[in-house]
Amino acid sequence: MANLFLASEILEMNVQEERNGAAFYSRLAEKSAHPLVIKHAAEIAEQERHHEALFTRMLRECEPVEPNEAYPGEYDAYRQALLKNKMFADEQDAMEKAEQWTDKEALSFALKTEQATLNLLKELTKHIDPRELPFIQITVDEEANHVNVLNELLQKI
């Protein structure tokens, strides 16, 4: 399954995840009473919006997806298996999840979400053209930073 995914496909998945993440963190910042949670959730929400814009711009520079399948349907089957691990169905789902939990529960979930996204990106980078890896490394670095921020925040509240 070498180079089954192109950078454009990874970026396309990430654009939606960043959009959902921004909705989640924005809602968490709105509903929290804890000053640190409000501050960091609002900052991460803004970063997610920035990442969405960055990844959208990067997406325009990438080649369109044309999978090199070993058998018919391999690409769609693999993509669907990966997408089953998405933490948010859509923006509404993200906001509802932020609303229903305590700050600590929401941050713990956010940490799991960021880690899952990071793992997804690392898995997907095995299946793209090596010339497109620099695009994806930016994404990996951004998500790793979110994991660090959330770990620190969970220790402080």
Protein Blocks (a to p, Z undefined) as FASTA:
>chain_A
ZZkbcfklmmmmmmmmmmmmmmmmmmmmmmpmbfklmmmmmmmmmmmmmmmmmmmmmmmm
pccdddddfbghklmmmmmmmmmmpfbfblmlmmmmmmmpcfklmmmmmmmmmmmmmmmm
mmmmmmccfklmmmmmmmmmmmmmmmmmmmmmmmmZZ
